[in-house]
Amino acid sequence: MEISELVADLDKVTAEKDAAVNELRARKASLENQAAELVAQLQQPRTAELQARADSAEAGVRLPEAEARAETLQKAHDALLQRIVPQVPGRD
């Protein structure tokens, strides 16, 4: 083979290699983007779960407080009603 043929073959192989490398880089970038999207999608439910747990814990703290407040208000309401509406014996 002549040197010019070898150079031509080398140029052809180099061009094919460069094209393959560029294609692989593009595929790699695409796969990295897909992976990043999947990670983001997986984190959303986890974030929602953590928020739901925090909300549930807060509600667990607030519920007894609200029940105690409601009971206190009911007692105050009943006491005010007793002061306003006189009790008549034999009347229910």
C-alpha positions, 0 to 999 in steps of 0.5 A: 500500500502506498503512504497516501492510501494509509493516510486516507485510511487513517483519516477515515478511521479517525473521522469514524472514531470522532463520530462514534465518540461524539455519538457516545458523548451525546448518549452519555449526556442524554442518560445523565439528564434522564438520571437527573430527572429520575432522581428528581422524581424520586425525591418528590415523593420522599419530600412529600412523605417527610412533610406529611410526617412533620404535619402529622406530628404537629397535628398530634401535638395540636390536637390535645391542645385544641381538645383541652381548649375546647373543654375549657371553653365548654366549661366556661360557656356552661358556667356563663349559661348557669349565671344567665339562666336561673335554675328553676327547681323541678324544671329540666 
